[in-house]
Amino acid sequence: MSDTNQADLVVVGTGVVGCLIAEQALDAGLSVLMLEAGPRVERWQIVENYRNLPPTSRLHFNAPYPPKPWAPHLESATDAQAAEYLQLEGPNARAYRQGYVRYAGGATWHWAGICWRLTPDDMRLKSLYGVGRDWAFDYHTLEPYYTRAEYALGVCGPSEPELQWPPIRSRPYPMGRLPFGPGEQRFTDAAASIGLLNHPAAQARNSGIAYDGRPPCCGNNNCIPVCPVAAKYDAATALPRIEAKGGRILANAVAYKLETDARNQIQAVHYLDPTKTSHRVTGKIFVLACNGIETPKLLLMSTDSRNPHGVANSSDQVGRNMMDQPKLVVELSMAEPAWTGVGPVQGSSIMVTSQGDFRGKHGGALFRFNNMARSRLGAEAALAKGLVGKALDAEIRKQAACSMEIAIEHELLPDPGNRLTLSDKRDWLGLPKPKIYYDVGDYVRRSAEEYSVPIARKLAKALGATDVQVSTEFTNSDHIMGGTIMGTDTTQSVVDVDCRAHDHANLFLPGGGAMTTGGCGNSTLTMAALAFKAADAIISQLKHA
């Protein structure tokens, strides 16, 4: 080994979960060292990457984040080499082609900033509906951590309880809601006409005021793939603050093994740099915050005589219960302009359709109006008609203005058969690639057939659509959950209520991987709440050691 580094707390991963925990630990007087598999870049570099992309490459939100050989991720929808990193199989393999970023700051670089909470019912599926699992604690236990997360990320949202989701809060949002653009308001009105409420989304985006050193949103409408002014929270904005408080960040450091001692506690993490040189980092407590794919992959790679099936895996649950929210997309052609693209790319969802006694039979669903500007899509459609000159210009304007997109995201049950294992294929560093088997199950398929698609068609009619195209293949929502699932039964779960590994008292696995169920809304705020809960336990453990 070429060198040794040490800290009280070693955090693998620099996304939202890792950054929140690191900053809490630093504020408590602990030393912190963070490892990041990919590079660290400045915002202007990402903006320039995006600006210089050809229009046809802008379809995939990872395009401005070219992967490094040592830290592969999906770069585009057609990039076979990068897509091959995730070895996907099963009836719905395509629906787990996750678009995470292995850069310092993680997937918060290109997230939409949406911050839904779970509802109390989302956390009690087994006891209420006889399906899935119950969380190890209830909503009221998690609520204070949700609130801390909202204030840490800078979340704006509605002040009216009837517009909040769910309306069970101990404090108001830090900022008021952002207004709807004309397309989003039209969607809201159409939903109301068929008896559905379109909720303004809580968003980690500054609404009209500066917050936490970030400016207010100015409506650039390219939140995905990057907010050029940093009005939206991303973990990259936290990294300089972490360093100012004494934290150390090592980029281009690919963790590949956890080392245990004679007591089966974690004593070191080993990483490879871009020269394929191995390094060793020691600490008192270790946090894996790599995401719900890279964390179980690292655990499964970390075999030794005490842990022949991988670290934290005496239950054989590491890598199981992989979840997302399987998505269908509805494309609408309109007789009159819809005027999408004013304001953030996402700002609301119909959430009431995620709740109900039907959940004993099929999953709930949310319906979201995608507010991305459609000029590029309109141009592609117009060019496909072979038009030129004024006719081309007129058709681009028509196609861009008179089309809309609705996303349907479905609730998925935790299923141990949806599993990540290690492939026999290797990446550039010689490490095994993750292999994932994925089947959305009849619970989701029944939801689409009997529930969500019929509702989407009613919405389309209420919107006055002249043509409706519903996708037939489930795709990814990039809300990676499961893999290190939480529970009190040590034979059926990986971590306890504080996201501490059952098998190793000084190893914490917080974030989406620990989530017991996922509901229908974006998972980031729940991940952040679990990060705060874990941080409290980590600090207490180190202070009383």
N, C-alpha and C positions, 0 to 999 in steps of 0.2 A: 504494500500500500504506500502511496506516495506522500500522504499527509493525514493529519487528524485535526478535526474541528470539534468544538464542544459548546454546549449551551444548556441552560436549565430546560428549555423547551425547544425541541426540534420539530418544525412544521414542514411537511412535504406537500407542496402545492401552494400557489399564490393567488388563487381565486378568492371569491367573497368569503368563503368559510375560513380558509387559512388566514386571510388578512384580519378578519374580525377577531379571531382567537389570538393571533399574534399581538395585536394592539392592546387587547385586554390584559394579556400577560405582561407586556412592557409597562403598562400603567400600574401594575401591581408590583413592579420592581424586579421582575424576572428577566433573565437574559434569553434572547430568542434568536434562533438561526432558521432561515427558511430556504428550502430547496425548490427550484423550478426547472422542469425538464427542458423547456424551450427558451427562446431568447427574451431579452428585455428590450423593448423598443419605446420610442417616444410617439406621442399621439400624431404629430405632424407626419411621421413616416407612414402611419397607417392611412391617413388622409391622402397623402400623395400616392400611395399604392392604389387606393380606390380611384382617385382622379385619373390615373394613367391606365386603368383597365379598359380594354375594348368593351363596348356595350354588351356584347354577348356573354362576357365573362362575369358580369355583375349580378347574374341571376343567383349565384350561390354566395352566401354571406361570409364564407371563409376565404373568398378569393383574395382579399387584401392581406391575408395572413399566410404567406407561403410557408409550408412546413419545412423544418430542418430535417436532414437525414436521420439525426439521432432522436427526433421528437415528431414522428409522423402524425398527421391528422388529415381528415378529409379537406381537400382544397377546392374542389368543384364537383358539381353533380356528375360530370363525365370524366373525372380524373381517375382512371382505372388503377394506377399505381397507388395513389393515396387511399382510394376507397378500399383497396385490397388489404389495408392494415387491419381493419375489422373483418374477421372471418365470420360471415353471417350465414346462418342456415335456419331451416324451419319453415313452417307454412307462411309466416309473415316476416321473413328475413329482412326485406326492404324497409320495414317499419322500424328497424333499429339501426339505421345508418346515421348515427349521431354526429352532429356537426360541431363538436367541441373544439376548442383552440388550445394548443399546448404552447402558450406564450405567457410571460409574466402578466398577471391580471386575469388569466383564464377566459372562460366563456362570457364573463361580464363585459368584455370589449364589445361583443356584438349582440348581447341580449336586448330584448325590447324594453326592459325596465319594469315589466308588469309584476305586481306584488300582491297576489291574492293570498289570503289566509285559507287554511282548511276550515271547515265548519265542524261543530261538535259531532254531527252525524257522520261526517267523513272519517272520524276517528273511532267509530263504533260499528263498523260494518257487520262484524260477526254477531254481536249481541242484538243489534236492531234488525238485521236482515238475513242472518244465518249464512253469510258468505265472507270470504276473505279472512281478515284478522282484525282484532281490536288493538289499538295502541296500548302501551303499558301505562299511560296516564291520560287524563282527559284534557279537553280544550282549555279549561280554566287553569290548569297547570302550565300550559304552553303560552297562554295569553300575555303574561308580563314579558316574556321573551320576544314575542311578536312585536310588542310595543317598543322594546329596546332596539330591535332590528330596524323598525321603521324610522326611528330617530337617528340611528347610525347611518342608514343608507340615504336618508333625506327623501321621504316618501310623501307625495302629495295625494290628496284624496278628498272625497266629498264630505262636507260637514253634516249633511242631513242624514240621520240614522236610516231612513228608508232607502237611501241610495248606497249605503255601506254594505259590504259583503265580507263576513256576516256582521250584523249590527251589534256585536258584543265586544265592547272595547273599554279599556280603562282610561285611555287618553285620546284626544283628537289627533288627527294626522298632523305632522309638523307644518304642512302647507295645504292650502285649499286646492281644489281640483283644477285641472286644465280644461278649457272649453272644448267642445266638439267642433270639428270642421263640418262643412256642409254634407259630405258623404256620410259621416258618422251620425249626424243628426237625422238624416233621412233613414238610415238603418234603424235608429232608435224609434222613430215615429212608426215605421212599418211594424216593428216588433210590438209596439203598444197596440196597434190596430188588431192584432191577433191575440192580445191578452198577455204579452210577455214584456217584462221589464229588462231593458238593456242597462246594466250597471256601469257607471263611470269607473274605470279601473284605478285602483291605487297604483301609483307609478313612482319608481325611484328616479324622479326627474323634477327639477326645480320649476315651480309654476309661478312666474312673475317676480320672484325675489331670488337673491343670491343665498345659497345655503352651503355651509361647510366648505367655503372657499370656491364653490362652483357657481357659474353664472346661471341666470334663468334660461329656460328653453326658448329658442327663437324659431322653432318650427322648420329645421333643416330637412326633416323627413327622410333622413338616412341614418336613423338610430341603429338600424340594422343595415350595414355592418359596423358603423362607428359613429359616435356622437362627436362631431369635429370641435365642439366648444366645451365639452365635458359638463354639460348641464345634466346629463344622465349619469347616475353613479356607475362607475366601473372600478374594479379593484386596483387598476393601475394608478388611480388617483390616491390610493391609500399607501402605496409603496414608499414614496418619499417621506411621508409622515412616519411610517414605521422606522425608516432609517434615521430620521431626526430624533426619534426616541431611543435609539441605540440598537435597533434590530439589524441583523445582517441578512442579506439576500444573495444567494448564489444562483445565478442563472445558468442555463445549459448544463444542468446537473441532473442526470436521469437516475433516479433511485431504482435499484434492481434487487436489493436484498435487505431484509431486516434480520439482525443478528440477536439471538437470545443468549442469556447467561444460564448458569446452573439452576437458578430459581425459576427459569422460564420467563424472566422479565426481558423486555427489549433493552439492549445495551448499546446498539449502534445501528445506523442505516448506512448502507454502501451505495455509492453512486458512480456512474461513468460520465466522464466529460467528453467533448467532441473528438478528442484524440484517442478515445476508448481506454483511457487511463482510469483505474479505479481509485476511489477515495473513501474514507471512513469518517463518519460523524457520530459522536457520542453525545448523550444527553441523559436527563433524568426522566423526562416524559416526552413521548413521541405522539405527534398528531399526523394522521394521513388524511389530507384534504385534497386528494388528486382528482376526484370526481368518482361517480358510481361505476365507471369502467376501469380506470387506471388503479384505483385503490384495491379492489379485489384481485386484479391482475398481479399487483405487487405482493399481496398476501400469499397468493398461490405459488408465486415464484420462490417464496422464502421458506423453503423446506430445510429441516435438520432432524437430528435423531429424536428430539423432543416433540417436533411438529412435522411428522412425515407427510401430512397432507396440506401443509402450509400453515403459516402463523394465523392465530385466531380462529382456526378451523376445526376444532375438536367436534363441533356440531355438524360438520359437512354442509354448512349453510353459506359459507363464503362463495360468492358468485351466483347464488340462487336468488330467485324472486326478482329478477331484473324487470324493471317497470319503466314505462313512459306513458304518454297519453296518445294512443293511436289516432291519427288525424286523417280526415277526408276533406277535400276542398271542393267548393261549389263556385263555378265561374258563371257569372251572369252578364248577359248583354241587355242594355237598357235602351228604351226609345228616347229618353231624355238624359242629359248629362247628369252624372252622379257626383262629379267633382271630388274625387279622392285625392289624397296627398296634401291636405292642409293640416298641419300639426304633426304630432308624432305618428309613427307607423302603426302603433296600436294604442287604443285608449279606452276600450270598453269591452264588455262581453255580456251575453245573456247567461246568467249563472243559475237562475231558478230551475232550469231544466236539468241541473246536476243533482237535484234532491227529490226524494219521493219513495214511497213504498215499493215501487217497481224495482228497486235495487236488489231485491231478493231474486229477481229473474234476469235483469240485464242492467248494464251500467248506465250512469248518467252521462250527460254531454253538455259542453258549453258551445256557444255559437259566437264567433268573433268576426266583426267586420275588419278586414285588413285594409288599413288606410294608406298603403304604399302608393305613391304616385305611379301611374300606369303609362307614362309616356314611352318608356322603352318597350313595354309589351305592345303598346299600340303601334309603334313603329315597325316592330317585327311582323305584326299581323298585316299591316298595310303593305309592307315590302313583299310579303308572301303572295299578294294579289297581283304583283307585277306592275304596279302603278308607278308613274313618274310625274315630275313637275307639280303643277297645282293640284292635280288629282291625288297625288301621293300626299301632299301636305294636308289636304282636306280630310283624307281618310285617316291619317295619323291623329289629327285633332279629334275626329269622331271616335276612333277606337280608344284613345286615351281617356276621353271624357265619359264615354257611354259604356263603361264596363265596371264591374265590381267583383270582389272575391270575398267569400265567407269561408272561414275555417271552422270545422267541427272537430273538437278534441274530446275523446271518450275516456271514461274511467276504466282502468284496468285493474284486475285483482292480482295480488301477489300470488305467484305460482312457482314453486320450487323447480318445476320443469323448465322455466325460462331461465337459462343458466349460462354463465360465463365460465369457460374453462380455458386452458392454455393450448394454443394450436401447436402442431409440430412444425409450422412454418416460422421463420425467424425474420426479425427486422434488421435494419442496417447495423445495429449494435450487437446483433446475435441473440437478442432476447426474444422469447416466444411472443407471437402476436396473440391478442385476445380473440377467442372464438366464442360466439354467442348463438345459442339456439333460442328462437323467439316465435311464439304463437300467441296472438292476441286473445284466443279462446272464444268459445261460444257466448260468453258474457258480453263481450264487445260486439261480436258479429250480430247477435240479437238486437243490441242497442241500435246499431246502424240500420238494420233491416226494418225493425218494427217501430223505431222511435225517432232517432235523430234525423235520418234522411227525409222522412215524411214532414217533420217540422221544418227542415230546410226548404223544402218545396213550398210550404205555406208561406215562409218568409219571402221567397223569391216572387211568389204571386202578389204578396202585399207590396213588394217593392216595384211592381210593374215590369218585371223582367220579360223580355221578348224571347230569350233563349236561356236555357238552364243546362249546364253540364256538371254532373256530379262525378267526381273521381271514383274509381272502383277499387283502387288499391290503397290500403292503409300506408301512411308514411309517418316519419318521425316528427315529434314535436320538440325534441332536444331537451326534454325534462327527464334527465337520467336519475332513476331512483332504484332502490333495492340493492342487492349485492352484498350488503353487510347489515342485514335487517335487525331492527331493535326488538327486544322482548325480555320477559322475565324467565322464561323457560330456556335454560342454557343449552338444551338439546335441539331447540328449534329456532335459535336466533344467534346472532354474533355479538351484539353489544347490549349493554344495559340501558337504563333510563337516562344516563348521562353520556351515552355514546362511548362508554368505556368498554373495551373488549372483555368478554367474559373470561378469556384465557390468560390475559396479561394485564395486570393492574395499572401499568404505566403506558398503555397504548390506547389512544382515542381515535375513533373512526366516525367523526361527525359529518353531517350534511345529508345530501340526497340518498346516499347508500343506506343510511340508517332508517329512512322513512318506512313506516309499516304499511301505509296505504298512501295513495297519491291524489285522490279526488280528481277533479277535472281542471283545476287552475294551475298556473305556472308554479313551479316548486321552489323558486329561489328564496322567497321570504321564509318558508318553513325551514329550509336549509340554514338560513341566517339565524333563525330563532334557536335551532338546535345547536348552532355554533356558540351562542351566548350561554346556553345551558351547560354545554361542555366546558366552556371557558371558566365558569364559576367553579365547577368540580375540579378542574385542573389546578386552578389557583389555590383552592382550599387544600388540595392534596399536597402541593408543593410547600405551602406555608406551614403545614402540620407534619411534614415528613420528619 
